[in-house]
Amino acid sequence: MNIWSYEKMKMEKYTEIFKTVGEKTRLKIVKLLLKSEVPLCVCEIMDCLKENQTNISKHLKILKYAGIVEEKREGKFVMYSLTKSEDRFLLSLLNTINSIPENIFKEEIECLKKRLNLRENGKCVIGIRRK
């Protein structure tokens, strides 16, 4: 592989990451993960974004493929968190997303706080909660 091919691959990676977080639901997922500071299960994200499981899982898969989130199975739940990375680009991007005013995500963040308070021993136990 020559240097130009390598540079083109790097450019594609960055372009793909921007496309990934440029979608509204995925941006909200990243913001929730930044605010939570703990891994979240799909059902917690679903409730906070008022989306169905299929849609949230699709978006999480895209975020995972882009290297932004990672998953870990804990019992019957799959927990999602931000990728632990020292990549300056990714850290800078996450800082930028974190700097978006919280009032834009007010409803989602309030729901997240309520959902995290329902955990037992730090673990999600109730699945989907609908009003």
GITALIN-V624578 format. One record per run of one state. SS is the DSSP state (h for helix, s for strand, l for the rest). FROM is the first residue (numbers start at 1). TO is the last residue. If there is no record, write none. Layout:
<<SS/FROM/TO> <SS/FROM/TO>>
//
This chain:
<<l/1/2> <h/3/21> <l/22/23> <h/24/36> <l/37/39> <s/40/41> <h/42/49> <l/50/52> <h/53/65> <l/66/68> <s/69/74> <l/75/76> <s/77/82> <l/83/87> <h/88/98> <l/99/101> <h/102/117> <l/118/119> <s/120/120> <l/121/122> <s/123/123> <l/124/131>>
//
